């Protein structure tokens, strides 16, 4: 099961943006439930572009020069 939520991301210029993120919903009884927010995100949506995370948990746009990092609050 998946869930769309709103998250805040910071770009490489320290600008903060509110964007949509698609999360994997993990049952509470699963050990994977303890994963951080970053580890549960499948992708973010910025200005209609779907951006998947890199190994470093950054989201690099293919249509612009922007790189985003999710801010966990």
CHARMM-style PDB file with segment names, atoms N, HN, CA, C and O in Angstrom:
ATOM      1  N   UNK     1       0.844  -1.172   0.000  1.00  0.00      PROA
ATOM      2  CA  UNK     1       0.000   0.000   0.000  1.00  0.00      PROA
ATOM      3  C   UNK     1       0.898   1.247   0.000  1.00  0.00      PROA
ATOM      4  O   UNK     1       1.992   1.234   0.566  1.00  0.00      PROA
ATOM      5  N   UNK     2       0.437   2.289  -0.621  1.00  0.00      PROA
ATOM      6  HN  UNK     2      -0.451   2.300  -1.081  1.00  0.00      PROA
ATOM      7  CA  UNK     2       1.202   3.523  -0.751  1.00  0.00      PROA
ATOM      8  C   UNK     2       0.361   4.694  -0.249  1.00  0.00      PROA
ATOM      9  O   UNK     2      -0.867   4.622  -0.209  1.00  0.00      PROA
ATOM     10  N   UNK     3       1.041   5.767   0.131  1.00  0.00      PROA
ATOM     11  HN  UNK     3       2.039   5.825   0.099  1.00  0.00      PROA
ATOM     12  CA  UNK     3       0.357   6.942   0.654  1.00  0.00      PROA
ATOM     13  C   UNK     3       1.098   8.198   0.198  1.00  0.00      PROA
ATOM     14  O   UNK     3       2.324   8.268   0.293  1.00  0.00      PROA
ATOM     15  N   UNK     4       0.352   9.190  -0.297  1.00  0.00      PROA
ATOM     16  HN  UNK     4      -0.643   9.133  -0.375  1.00  0.00      PROA
ATOM     17  CA  UNK     4       0.941  10.489  -0.665  1.00  0.00      PROA
ATOM     18  C   UNK     4       0.839  11.406   0.543  1.00  0.00      PROA
ATOM     19  O   UNK     4      -0.217  11.530   1.162  1.00  0.00      PROA
ATOM     20  N   UNK     5       1.967  12.051   0.869  1.00  0.00      PROA
ATOM     21  HN  UNK     5       2.825  11.950   0.366  1.00  0.00      PROA
ATOM     22  CA  UNK     5       1.986  13.030   1.953  1.00  0.00      PROA
ATOM     23  C   UNK     5       2.709  14.279   1.464  1.00  0.00      PROA
ATOM     24  O   UNK     5       3.380  14.256   0.432  1.00  0.00      PROA
ATOM     25  N   UNK     6       2.569  15.352   2.202  1.00  0.00      PROA
ATOM     26  HN  UNK     6       2.023  15.371   3.041  1.00  0.00      PROA
ATOM     27  CA  UNK     6       3.328  16.564   1.895  1.00  0.00      PROA
ATOM     28  C   UNK     6       4.550  16.598   2.800  1.00  0.00      PROA
ATOM     29  O   UNK     6       4.447  16.388   4.008  1.00  0.00      PROA
ATOM     30  N   UNK     7       5.701  16.862   2.208  1.00  0.00      PROA
ATOM     31  HN  UNK     7       5.785  17.033   1.227  1.00  0.00      PROA
ATOM     32  CA  UNK     7       6.941  16.984   2.968  1.00  0.00      PROA
ATOM     33  C   UNK     7       7.635  18.279   2.559  1.00  0.00      PROA
ATOM     34  O   UNK     7       7.325  18.866   1.522  1.00  0.00      PROA
ATOM     35  N   UNK     8       8.558  18.703   3.372  1.00  0.00      PROA
ATOM     36  HN  UNK     8       8.810  18.226   4.214  1.00  0.00      PROA
ATOM     37  CA  UNK     8       9.370  19.867   3.035  1.00  0.00      PROA
ATOM     38  C   UNK     8      10.729  19.378   2.570  1.00  0.00      PROA
ATOM     39  O   UNK     8      11.312  18.463   3.151  1.00  0.00      PROA
ATOM     40  N   UNK     9      11.220  20.005   1.513  1.00  0.00      PROA
ATOM     41  HN  UNK     9      10.746  20.749   1.041  1.00  0.00      PROA
ATOM     42  CA  UNK     9      12.548  19.696   0.999  1.00  0.00      PROA
ATOM     43  C   UNK     9      13.345  20.988   0.918  1.00  0.00      PROA
ATOM     44  O   UNK     9      12.788  22.079   0.790  1.00  0.00      PROA
ATOM     45  N   UNK    10      14.652  20.839   0.996  1.00  0.00      PROA
ATOM     46  HN  UNK    10      15.105  19.953   1.100  1.00  0.00      PROA
ATOM     47  CA  UNK    10      15.549  21.983   0.865  1.00  0.00      PROA
ATOM     48  C   UNK    10      16.402  21.733  -0.365  1.00  0.00      PROA
ATOM     49  O   UNK    10      16.933  20.636  -0.546  1.00  0.00      PROA
ATOM     50  N   UNK    11      16.537  22.752  -1.218  1.00  0.00      PROA
ATOM     51  HN  UNK    11      16.106  23.643  -1.072  1.00  0.00      PROA
ATOM     52  CA  UNK    11      17.376  22.599  -2.401  1.00  0.00      PROA
ATOM     53  C   UNK    11      18.814  23.003  -2.080  1.00  0.00      PROA
ATOM     54  O   UNK    11      19.118  23.399  -0.954  1.00  0.00      PROA
ATOM     55  N   UNK    12      19.682  22.902  -3.062  1.00  0.00      PROA
ATOM     56  HN  UNK    12      19.434  22.580  -3.976  1.00  0.00      PROA
ATOM     57  CA  UNK    12      21.106  23.184  -2.834  1.00  0.00      PROA
ATOM     58  C   UNK    12      21.374  24.645  -2.504  1.00  0.00      PROA
ATOM     59  O   UNK    12      22.479  24.987  -2.082  1.00  0.00      PROA
ATOM     60  N   UNK    13      20.384  25.511  -2.689  1.00  0.00      PROA
ATOM     61  HN  UNK    13      19.487  25.234  -3.031  1.00  0.00      PROA
ATOM     62  CA  UNK    13      20.524  26.927  -2.357  1.00  0.00      PROA
ATOM     63  C   UNK    13      19.863  27.264  -1.020  1.00  0.00      PROA
ATOM     64  O   UNK    13      19.712  28.435  -0.673  1.00  0.00      PROA
ATOM     65  N   UNK    14      19.472  26.234  -0.278  1.00  0.00      PROA
ATOM     66  HN  UNK    14      19.594  25.282  -0.560  1.00  0.00      PROA
ATOM     67  CA  UNK    14      18.822  26.345   1.041  1.00  0.00      PROA
ATOM     68  C   UNK    14      17.411  26.907   0.971  1.00  0.00      PROA
ATOM     69  O   UNK    14      16.881  27.358   1.986  1.00  0.00      PROA
ATOM     70  N   UNK    15      16.789  26.890  -0.210  1.00  0.00      PROA
ATOM     71  HN  UNK    15      17.219  26.524  -1.035  1.00  0.00      PROA
ATOM     72  CA  UNK    15      15.384  27.271  -0.344  1.00  0.00      PROA
ATOM     73  C   UNK    15      14.530  26.081   0.071  1.00  0.00      PROA
ATOM     74  O   UNK    15      14.821  24.944  -0.299  1.00  0.00      PROA
ATOM     75  N   UNK    16      13.483  26.341   0.834  1.00  0.00      PROA
ATOM     76  HN  UNK    16      13.247  27.266   1.135  1.00  0.00      PROA
ATOM     77  CA  UNK    16      12.599  25.277   1.299  1.00  0.00      PROA
ATOM     78  C   UNK    16      11.348  25.256   0.438  1.00  0.00      PROA
ATOM     79  O   UNK    16      10.767  26.301   0.145  1.00  0.00      PROA
ATOM     80  N   UNK    17      10.933  24.049   0.029  1.00  0.00      PROA
ATOM     81  HN  UNK    17      11.404  23.200   0.266  1.00  0.00      PROA
ATOM     82  CA  UNK    17       9.758  23.843  -0.813  1.00  0.00      PROA
ATOM     83  C   UNK    17       8.855  22.794  -0.168  1.00  0.00      PROA
ATOM     84  O   UNK    17       9.342  21.829   0.422  1.00  0.00      PROA
ATOM     85  N   UNK    18       7.550  22.983  -0.280  1.00  0.00      PROA
ATOM     86  HN  UNK    18       7.154  23.767  -0.759  1.00  0.00      PROA
ATOM     87  CA  UNK    18       6.587  21.959   0.131  1.00  0.00      PROA
ATOM     88  C   UNK    18       6.260  21.142  -1.107  1.00  0.00      PROA
ATOM     89  O   UNK    18       5.826  21.692  -2.118  1.00  0.00      PROA
ATOM     90  N   UNK    19       6.468  19.821  -1.033  1.00  0.00      PROA
ATOM     91  HN  UNK    19       6.821  19.374  -0.211  1.00  0.00      PROA
ATOM     92  CA  UNK    19       6.245  18.950  -2.180  1.00  0.00      PROA
ATOM     93  C   UNK    19       5.487  17.706  -1.731  1.00  0.00      PROA
ATOM     94  O   UNK    19       5.335  17.454  -0.536  1.00  0.00      PROA
ATOM     95  N   UNK    20       5.021  16.942  -2.692  1.00  0.00      PROA
ATOM     96  HN  UNK    20       5.144  17.146  -3.663  1.00  0.00      PROA
ATOM     97  CA  UNK    20       4.350  15.677  -2.413  1.00  0.00      PROA
ATOM     98  C   UNK    20       5.374  14.553  -2.408  1.00  0.00      PROA
ATOM     99  O   UNK    20       6.331  14.577  -3.183  1.00  0.00      PROA
ATOM    100  N   UNK    21       5.177  13.562  -1.533  1.00  0.00      PROA
ATOM    101  HN  UNK    21       4.401  13.542  -0.904  1.00  0.00      PROA
ATOM    102  CA  UNK    21       6.050  12.394  -1.480  1.00  0.00      PROA
ATOM    103  C   UNK    21       5.188  11.144  -1.438  1.00  0.00      PROA
ATOM    104  O   UNK    21       4.172  11.104  -0.744  1.00  0.00      PROA
ATOM    105  N   UNK    22       5.593  10.127  -2.181  1.00  0.00      PROA
ATOM    106  HN  UNK    22       6.418  10.159  -2.745  1.00  0.00      PROA
ATOM    107  CA  UNK    22       4.901   8.843  -2.156  1.00  0.00      PROA
ATOM    108  C   UNK    22       5.646   7.941  -1.187  1.00  0.00      PROA
ATOM    109  O   UNK    22       6.836   7.671  -1.356  1.00  0.00      PROA
ATOM    110  N   UNK    23       4.919   7.474  -0.158  1.00  0.00      PROA
ATOM    111  HN  UNK    23       3.953   7.693  -0.021  1.00  0.00      PROA
ATOM    112  CA  UNK    23       5.503   6.616   0.873  1.00  0.00      PROA
ATOM    113  C   UNK    23       5.042   5.184   0.711  1.00  0.00      PROA
ATOM    114  O   UNK    23       3.911   4.911   0.308  1.00  0.00      PROA
ATOM    115  N   UNK    24       5.947   4.275   1.037  1.00  0.00      PROA
ATOM    116  HN  UNK    24       6.866   4.496   1.365  1.00  0.00      PROA
ATOM    117  CA  UNK    24       5.550   2.876   1.210  1.00  0.00      PROA
ATOM    118  C   UNK    24       4.947   2.793   2.608  1.00  0.00      PROA
ATOM    119  O   UNK    24       5.581   3.209   3.578  1.00  0.00      PROA
ATOM    120  N   UNK    25       3.743   2.266   2.722  1.00  0.00      PROA
ATOM    121  HN  UNK    25       3.229   1.928   1.934  1.00  0.00      PROA
ATOM    122  CA  UNK    25       3.116   2.097   4.025  1.00  0.00      PROA
ATOM    123  C   UNK    25       3.484   0.706   4.520  1.00  0.00      PROA
ATOM    124  O   UNK    25       3.193  -0.299   3.872  1.00  0.00      PROA
ATOM    125  N   UNK    26       4.122   0.668   5.671  1.00  0.00      PROA
ATOM    126  HN  UNK    26       4.358   1.484   6.198  1.00  0.00      PROA
ATOM    127  CA  UNK    26       4.613  -0.586   6.226  1.00  0.00      PROA
ATOM    128  C   UNK    26       3.813  -0.897   7.485  1.00  0.00      PROA
ATOM    129  O   UNK    26       3.667  -0.036   8.353  1.00  0.00      PROA
ATOM    130  N   UNK    27       3.291  -2.121   7.593  1.00  0.00      PROA
ATOM    131  HN  UNK    27       3.409  -2.821   6.888  1.00  0.00      PROA
ATOM    132  CA  UNK    27       2.497  -2.482   8.779  1.00  0.00      PROA
ATOM    133  C   UNK    27       3.294  -2.290  10.069  1.00  0.00      PROA
ATOM    134  O   UNK    27       4.502  -2.527  10.101  1.00  0.00      PROA
ATOM    135  N   UNK    28       2.611  -1.859  11.129  1.00  0.00      PROA
ATOM    136  HN  UNK    28       1.630  -1.666  11.103  1.00  0.00      PROA
ATOM    137  CA  UNK    28       3.278  -1.574  12.397  1.00  0.00      PROA
ATOM    138  C   UNK    28       3.949  -2.789  13.005  1.00  0.00      PROA
ATOM    139  O   UNK    28       4.929  -2.640  13.735  1.00  0.00      PROA
ATOM    140  N   UNK    29       3.458  -3.982  12.731  1.00  0.00      PROA
ATOM    141  HN  UNK    29       2.661  -4.104  12.138  1.00  0.00      PROA
ATOM    142  CA  UNK    29       4.046  -5.188  13.317  1.00  0.00      PROA
ATOM    143  C   UNK    29       5.326  -5.624  12.590  1.00  0.00      PROA
ATOM    144  O   UNK    29       6.010  -6.538  13.053  1.00  0.00      PROA
ATOM    145  N   UNK    30       5.652  -5.001  11.488  1.00  0.00      PROA
ATOM    146  HN  UNK    30       5.096  -4.259  11.112  1.00  0.00      PROA
ATOM    147  CA  UNK    30       6.847  -5.336  10.716  1.00  0.00      PROA
ATOM    148  C   UNK    30       8.075  -4.626  11.279  1.00  0.00      PROA
ATOM    149  O   UNK    30       7.977  -3.493  11.751  1.00  0.00      PROA
ATOM    150  N   UNK    31       9.228  -5.286  11.231  1.00  0.00      PROA
ATOM    151  HN  UNK    31       9.309  -6.206  10.847  1.00  0.00      PROA
ATOM    152  CA  UNK    31      10.486  -4.653  11.646  1.00  0.00      PROA
ATOM    153  C   UNK    31      10.812  -3.449  10.765  1.00  0.00      PROA
ATOM    154  O   UNK    31      11.465  -2.508  11.217  1.00  0.00      PROA
ATOM    155  N   UNK    32      10.362  -3.474   9.519  1.00  0.00      PROA
ATOM    156  HN  UNK    32       9.832  -4.238   9.152  1.00  0.00      PROA
ATOM    157  CA  UNK    32      10.625  -2.370   8.596  1.00  0.00      PROA
ATOM    158  C   UNK    32       9.872  -1.105   8.983  1.00  0.00      PROA
ATOM    159  O   UNK    32      10.178  -0.024   8.480  1.00  0.00      PROA
ATOM    160  N   UNK    33       8.898  -1.229   9.867  1.00  0.00      PROA
ATOM    161  HN  UNK    33       8.650  -2.107  10.276  1.00  0.00      PROA
ATOM    162  CA  UNK    33       8.124  -0.066  10.314  1.00  0.00      PROA
ATOM    163  C   UNK    33       9.021   0.970  10.985  1.00  0.00      PROA
ATOM    164  O   UNK    33       8.676   2.151  11.039  1.00  0.00      PROA
ATOM    165  N   UNK    34      10.168   0.531  11.495  1.00  0.00      PROA
ATOM    166  HN  UNK    34      10.448  -0.428  11.452  1.00  0.00      PROA
ATOM    167  CA  UNK    34      11.089   1.415  12.214  1.00  0.00      PROA
ATOM    168  C   UNK    34      11.976   2.242  11.275  1.00  0.00      PROA
ATOM    169  O   UNK    34      12.791   3.038  11.741  1.00  0.00      PROA
ATOM    170  N   UNK    35      11.826   2.064   9.977  1.00  0.00      PROA
ATOM    171  HN  UNK    35      11.164   1.418   9.598  1.00  0.00      PROA
ATOM    172  CA  UNK    35      12.626   2.830   9.023  1.00  0.00      PROA
ATOM    173  C   UNK    35      12.332   4.322   9.161  1.00  0.00      PROA
ATOM    174  O   UNK    35      11.228   4.710   9.546  1.00  0.00      PROA
ATOM    175  N   UNK    36      13.312   5.146   8.849  1.00  0.00      PROA
ATOM    176  HN  UNK    36      14.208   4.831   8.536  1.00  0.00      PROA
ATOM    177  CA  UNK    36      13.115   6.601   8.901  1.00  0.00      PROA
ATOM    178  C   UNK    36      12.203   7.034   7.749  1.00  0.00      PROA
ATOM    179  O   UNK    36      11.957   6.272   6.815  1.00  0.00      PROA
ATOM    180  N   UNK    37      11.717   8.253   7.835  1.00  0.00      PROA
ATOM    181  HN  UNK    37      11.917   8.872   8.594  1.00  0.00      PROA
ATOM    182  CA  UNK    37      10.876   8.812   6.776  1.00  0.00      PROA
ATOM    183  C   UNK    37      11.598   8.737   5.434  1.00  0.00      PROA
ATOM    184  O   UNK    37      10.998   8.374   4.423  1.00  0.00      PROA
ATOM    185  N   UNK    38      12.892   9.081   5.425  1.00  0.00      PROA
ATOM    186  HN  UNK    38      13.379   9.376   6.246  1.00  0.00      PROA
ATOM    187  CA  UNK    38      13.670   9.072   4.186  1.00  0.00      PROA
ATOM    188  C   UNK    38      13.648   7.701   3.526  1.00  0.00      PROA
ATOM    189  O   UNK    38      13.528   7.598   2.306  1.00  0.00      PROA
ATOM    190  N   UNK    39      13.764   6.658   4.322  1.00  0.00      PROA
ATOM    191  HN  UNK    39      13.862   6.742   5.314  1.00  0.00      PROA
ATOM    192  CA  UNK    39      13.838   5.292   3.795  1.00  0.00      PROA
ATOM    193  C   UNK    39      12.492   4.790   3.287  1.00  0.00      PROA
ATOM    194  O   UNK    39      12.446   3.818   2.532  1.00  0.00      PROA
ATOM    195  N   UNK    40      11.412   5.424   3.680  1.00  0.00      PROA
ATOM    196  HN  UNK    40      11.450   6.213   4.292  1.00  0.00      PROA
ATOM    197  CA  UNK    40      10.083   5.014   3.238  1.00  0.00      PROA
ATOM    198  C   UNK    40       9.631   5.726   1.962  1.00  0.00      PROA
ATOM    199  O   UNK    40       8.657   5.303   1.340  1.00  0.00      PROA
ATOM    200  N   UNK    41      10.315   6.794   1.564  1.00  0.00      PROA
ATOM    201  HN  UNK    41      11.106   7.138   2.070  1.00  0.00      PROA
ATOM    202  CA  UNK    41       9.906   7.576   0.393  1.00  0.00      PROA
ATOM    203  C   UNK    41      10.320   6.871  -0.892  1.00  0.00      PROA
ATOM    204  O   UNK    41      11.492   6.550  -1.088  1.00  0.00      PROA
ATOM    205  N   UNK    42       9.346   6.635  -1.762  1.00  0.00      PROA
ATOM    206  HN  UNK    42       8.394   6.896  -1.603  1.00  0.00      PROA
ATOM    207  CA  UNK    42       9.631   6.055  -3.075  1.00  0.00      PROA
ATOM    208  C   UNK    42      10.045   7.139  -4.064  1.00  0.00      PROA
ATOM    209  O   UNK    42      10.975   6.955  -4.849  1.00  0.00      PROA
ATOM    210  N   UNK    43       9.342   8.275  -4.021  1.00  0.00      PROA
ATOM    211  HN  UNK    43       8.586   8.425  -3.383  1.00  0.00      PROA
ATOM    212  CA  UNK    43       9.706   9.409  -4.863  1.00  0.00      PROA
ATOM    213  C   UNK    43       9.039  10.670  -4.331  1.00  0.00      PROA
ATOM    214  O   UNK    43       8.111  10.609  -3.526  1.00  0.00      PROA
ATOM    215  N   UNK    44       9.534  11.821  -4.800  1.00  0.00      PROA
ATOM    216  HN  UNK    44      10.288  11.871  -5.455  1.00  0.00      PROA
ATOM    217  CA  UNK    44       8.887  13.099  -4.525  1.00  0.00      PROA
ATOM    218  C   UNK    44       8.413  13.670  -5.842  1.00  0.00      PROA
ATOM    219  O   UNK    44       8.899  13.294  -6.909  1.00  0.00      PROA
ATOM    220  N   UNK    45       7.454  14.585  -5.759  1.00  0.00      PROA
ATOM    221  HN  UNK    45       7.059  14.890  -4.892  1.00  0.00      PROA
ATOM    222  CA  UNK    45       6.930  15.245  -6.951  1.00  0.00      PROA
ATOM    223  C   UNK    45       7.161  16.746  -6.796  1.00  0.00      PROA
ATOM    224  O   UNK    45       6.594  17.386  -5.911  1.00  0.00      PROA
ATOM    225  N   UNK    46       8.005  17.297  -7.675  1.00  0.00      PROA
ATOM    226  HN  UNK    46       8.466  16.777  -8.394  1.00  0.00      PROA
ATOM    227  CA  UNK    46       8.331  18.723  -7.652  1.00  0.00      PROA
ATOM    228  C   UNK    46       7.950  19.318  -8.998  1.00  0.00      PROA
ATOM    229  O   UNK    46       8.505  18.937 -10.029  1.00  0.00      PROA
ATOM    230  N   UNK    47       7.007  20.248  -8.993  1.00  0.00      PROA
ATOM    231  HN  UNK    47       6.556  20.557  -8.156  1.00  0.00      PROA
ATOM    232  CA  UNK    47       6.532  20.893 -10.232  1.00  0.00      PROA
ATOM    233  C   UNK    47       6.146  19.855 -11.292  1.00  0.00      PROA
ATOM    234  O   UNK    47       6.462  20.010 -12.471  1.00  0.00      PROA
ATOM    235  N   UNK    48       5.459  18.799 -10.853  1.00  0.00      PROA
ATOM    236  HN  UNK    48       5.203  18.674  -9.895  1.00  0.00      PROA
ATOM    237  CA  UNK    48       4.985  17.762 -11.768  1.00  0.00      PROA
ATOM    238  C   UNK    48       6.022  16.720 -12.140  1.00  0.00      PROA
ATOM    239  O   UNK    48       5.687  15.734 -12.796  1.00  0.00      PROA
ATOM    240  N   UNK    49       7.266  16.907 -11.743  1.00  0.00      PROA
ATOM    241  HN  UNK    49       7.538  17.708 -11.211  1.00  0.00      PROA
ATOM    242  CA  UNK    49       8.330  15.940 -12.051  1.00  0.00      PROA
ATOM    243  C   UNK    49       8.464  14.924 -10.918  1.00  0.00      PROA
ATOM    244  O   UNK    49       8.580  15.301  -9.752  1.00  0.00      PROA
ATOM    245  N   UNK    50       8.448  13.652 -11.259  1.00  0.00      PROA
ATOM    246  HN  UNK    50       8.354  13.346 -12.207  1.00  0.00      PROA
ATOM    247  CA  UNK    50       8.675  12.587 -10.283  1.00  0.00      PROA
ATOM    248  C   UNK    50      10.178  12.387 -10.161  1.00  0.00      PROA
ATOM    249  O   UNK    50      10.864  12.130 -11.150  1.00  0.00      PROA
ATOM    250  N   UNK    51      10.683  12.509  -8.931  1.00  0.00      PROA
ATOM    251  HN  UNK    51      10.125  12.718  -8.128  1.00  0.00      PROA
ATOM    252  CA  UNK    51      12.119  12.395  -8.690  1.00  0.00      PROA
ATOM    253  C   UNK    51      12.357  11.293  -7.667  1.00  0.00      PROA
ATOM    254  O   UNK    51      11.857  11.350  -6.544  1.00  0.00      PROA
ATOM    255  N   UNK    52      13.127  10.294  -8.071  1.00  0.00      PROA
ATOM    256  HN  UNK    52      13.533  10.248  -8.984  1.00  0.00      PROA
ATOM    257  CA  UNK    52      13.452   9.171  -7.192  1.00  0.00      PROA
ATOM    258  C   UNK    52      14.736   9.484  -6.414  1.00  0.00      PROA
ATOM    259  O   UNK    52      15.586  10.237  -6.889  1.00  0.00      PROA
ATOM    260  N   UNK    53      14.870   8.896  -5.209  1.00  0.00      PROA
ATOM    261  HN  UNK    53      14.180   8.284  -4.824  1.00  0.00      PROA
ATOM    262  CA  UNK    53      16.056   9.184  -4.400  1.00  0.00      PROA
ATOM    263  C   UNK    53      17.303   8.484  -4.932  1.00  0.00      PROA
ATOM    264  O   UNK    53      17.228   7.429  -5.563  1.00  0.00      PROA
ATOM    265  N   UNK    54      18.445   9.098  -4.661  1.00  0.00      PROA
ATOM    266  HN  UNK    54      18.507   9.955  -4.148  1.00  0.00      PROA
ATOM    267  CA  UNK    54      19.725   8.467  -4.964  1.00  0.00      PROA
ATOM    268  C   UNK    54      20.164   7.684  -3.731  1.00  0.00      PROA
ATOM    269  O   UNK    54      19.468   7.677  -2.715  1.00  0.00      PROA
ATOM    270  N   UNK    55      21.282   7.047  -3.817  1.00  0.00      PROA
ATOM    271  HN  UNK    55      21.848   7.053  -4.642  1.00  0.00      PROA
ATOM    272  CA  UNK    55      21.807   6.288  -2.686  1.00  0.00      PROA
ATOM    273  C   UNK    55      22.054   7.196  -1.483  1.00  0.00      PROA
ATOM    274  O   UNK    55      21.903   6.769  -0.339  1.00  0.00      PROA
ATOM    275  N   UNK    56      22.429   8.436  -1.739  1.00  0.00      PROA
ATOM    276  HN  UNK    56      22.552   8.783  -2.669  1.00  0.00      PROA
ATOM    277  CA  UNK    56      22.707   9.382  -0.662  1.00  0.00      PROA
ATOM    278  C   UNK    56      21.435   9.995  -0.081  1.00  0.00      PROA
ATOM    279  O   UNK    56      21.511  10.909   0.741  1.00  0.00      PROA
ATOM    280  N   UNK    57      20.270   9.505  -0.496  1.00  0.00      PROA
ATOM    281  HN  UNK    57      20.208   8.763  -1.163  1.00  0.00      PROA
ATOM    282  CA  UNK    57      18.972  10.009  -0.057  1.00  0.00      PROA
ATOM    283  C   UNK    57      18.739  11.449  -0.479  1.00  0.00      PROA
ATOM    284  O   UNK    57      18.048  12.205   0.205  1.00  0.00      PROA
ATOM    285  N   UNK    58      19.320  11.821  -1.607  1.00  0.00      PROA
ATOM    286  HN  UNK    58      19.881  11.207  -2.162  1.00  0.00      PROA
ATOM    287  CA  UNK    58      19.064  13.111  -2.228  1.00  0.00      PROA
ATOM    288  C   UNK    58      18.194  12.868  -3.451  1.00  0.00      PROA
ATOM    289  O   UNK    58      18.175  11.765  -3.998  1.00  0.00      PROA
ATOM    290  N   UNK    59      17.483  13.885  -3.873  1.00  0.00      PROA
ATOM    291  HN  UNK    59      17.498  14.780  -3.429  1.00  0.00      PROA
ATOM    292  CA  UNK    59      16.601  13.800  -5.028  1.00  0.00      PROA
ATOM    293  C   UNK    59      17.116  14.785  -6.070  1.00  0.00      PROA
ATOM    294  O   UNK    59      17.010  15.996  -5.880  1.00  0.00      PROA
ATOM    295  N   UNK    60      17.668  14.283  -7.160  1.00  0.00      PROA
ATOM    296  HN  UNK    60      17.754  13.299  -7.314  1.00  0.00      PROA
ATOM    297  CA  UNK    60      18.254  15.130  -8.190  1.00  0.00      PROA
ATOM    298  C   UNK    60      17.334  15.202  -9.400  1.00  0.00      PROA
ATOM    299  O   UNK    60      17.005  14.184 -10.008  1.00  0.00      PROA
ATOM    300  N   UNK    61      16.924  16.419  -9.740  1.00  0.00      PROA
ATOM    301  HN  UNK    61      17.191  17.247  -9.246  1.00  0.00      PROA
ATOM    302  CA  UNK    61      16.039  16.639 -10.876  1.00  0.00      PROA
ATOM    303  C   UNK    61      16.772  16.370 -12.181  1.00  0.00      PROA
ATOM    304  O   UNK    61      17.953  16.688 -12.319  1.00  0.00      PROA
ATOM    305  N   UNK    62      16.060  15.782 -13.136  1.00  0.00      PROA
ATOM    306  HN  UNK    62      15.100  15.524 -13.023  1.00  0.00      PROA
ATOM    307  CA  UNK    62      16.623  15.567 -14.469  1.00  0.00      PROA
ATOM    308  C   UNK    62      16.262  16.701 -15.418  1.00  0.00      PROA
ATOM    309  O   UNK    62      16.851  16.819 -16.492  1.00  0.00      PROA
ATOM    310  N   UNK    63      15.292  17.544 -15.031  1.00  0.00      PROA
ATOM    311  HN  UNK    63      14.813  17.448 -14.158  1.00  0.00      PROA
ATOM    312  CA  UNK    63      14.870  18.632 -15.917  1.00  0.00      PROA
ATOM    313  C   UNK    63      15.432  19.986 -15.504  1.00  0.00      PROA
ATOM    314  O   UNK    63      15.379  20.945 -16.274  1.00  0.00      PROA
ATOM    315  N   UNK    64      15.966  20.065 -14.300  1.00  0.00      PROA
ATOM    316  HN  UNK    64      16.009  19.286 -13.674  1.00  0.00      PROA
ATOM    317  CA  UNK    64      16.600  21.308 -13.844  1.00  0.00      PROA
ATOM    318  C   UNK    64      17.895  20.934 -13.133  1.00  0.00      PROA
ATOM    319  O   UNK    64      18.230  19.754 -13.028  1.00  0.00      PROA
ATOM    320  N   UNK    65      18.609  21.917 -12.654  1.00  0.00      PROA
ATOM    321  HN  UNK    65      18.337  22.875 -12.739  1.00  0.00      PROA
ATOM    322  CA  UNK    65      19.858  21.656 -11.950  1.00  0.00      PROA
ATOM    323  C   UNK    65      19.644  21.511 -10.439  1.00  0.00      PROA
ATOM    324  O   UNK    65      20.603  21.590  -9.672  1.00  0.00      PROA
ATOM    325  N   UNK    66      18.421  21.304 -10.016  1.00  0.00      PROA
ATOM    326  HN  UNK    66      17.642  21.240 -10.640  1.00  0.00      PROA
ATOM    327  CA  UNK    66      18.111  21.278  -8.589  1.00  0.00      PROA
ATOM    328  C   UNK    66      18.356  19.907  -7.962  1.00  0.00      PROA
ATOM    329  O   UNK    66      18.116  18.862  -8.566  1.00  0.00      PROA
ATOM    330  N   UNK    67      18.841  19.961  -6.732  1.00  0.00      PROA
ATOM    331  HN  UNK    67      19.037  20.810  -6.241  1.00  0.00      PROA
ATOM    332  CA  UNK    67      19.023  18.770  -5.901  1.00  0.00      PROA
ATOM    333  C   UNK    67      18.287  19.046  -4.603  1.00  0.00      PROA
ATOM    334  O   UNK    67      18.454  20.107  -4.002  1.00  0.00      PROA
ATOM    335  N   UNK    68      17.468  18.087  -4.169  1.00  0.00      PROA
ATOM    336  HN  UNK    68      17.332  17.225  -4.657  1.00  0.00      PROA
ATOM    337  CA  UNK    68      16.628  18.286  -2.990  1.00  0.00      PROA
ATOM    338  C   UNK    68      16.977  17.275  -1.894  1.00  0.00      PROA
ATOM    339  O   UNK    68      17.385  16.146  -2.167  1.00  0.00      PROA
ATOM    340  N   UNK    69      16.801  17.720  -0.644  1.00  0.00      PROA
ATOM    341  HN  UNK    69      16.470  18.637  -0.422  1.00  0.00      PROA
ATOM    342  CA  UNK    69      16.966  16.865   0.518  1.00  0.00      PROA
ATOM    343  C   UNK    69      15.717  17.037   1.360  1.00  0.00      PROA
ATOM    344  O   UNK    69      15.291  18.164   1.614  1.00  0.00      PROA
ATOM    345  N   UNK    70      15.124  15.930   1.798  1.00  0.00      PROA
ATOM    346  HN  UNK    70      15.471  15.015   1.592  1.00  0.00      PROA
ATOM    347  CA  UNK    70      13.927  15.992   2.628  1.00  0.00      PROA
ATOM    348  C   UNK    70      14.314  16.476   4.017  1.00  0.00      PROA
ATOM    349  O   UNK    70      15.305  16.029   4.595  1.00  0.00      PROA
ATOM    350  N   UNK    71      13.519  17.390   4.537  1.00  0.00      PROA
ATOM    351  HN  UNK    71      12.714  17.753   4.067  1.00  0.00      PROA
ATOM    352  CA  UNK    71      13.717  17.913   5.890  1.00  0.00      PROA
ATOM    353  C   UNK    71      12.763  17.149   6.786  1.00  0.00      PROA
ATOM    354  O   UNK    71      11.547  17.242   6.617  1.00  0.00      PROA
ATOM    355  N   UNK    72      13.288  16.406   7.724  1.00  0.00      PROA
ATOM    356  HN  UNK    72      14.276  16.330   7.861  1.00  0.00      PROA
ATOM    357  CA  UNK    72      12.430  15.650   8.640  1.00  0.00      PROA
ATOM    358  C   UNK    72      12.141  16.512   9.853  1.00  0.00      PROA
ATOM    359  O   UNK    72      13.051  16.951  10.556  1.00  0.00      PROA
ATOM    360  N   UNK    73      10.868  16.745  10.083  1.00  0.00      PROA
ATOM    361  HN  UNK    73      10.129  16.389   9.512  1.00  0.00      PROA
ATOM    362  CA  UNK    73      10.463  17.599  11.212  1.00  0.00      PROA
ATOM    363  C   UNK    73       9.659  16.818  12.198  1.00  0.00      PROA
ATOM    364  OT1 UNK    73       9.228  17.363  13.214  1.00  0.00      PROA
TER     365      UNK     73
END
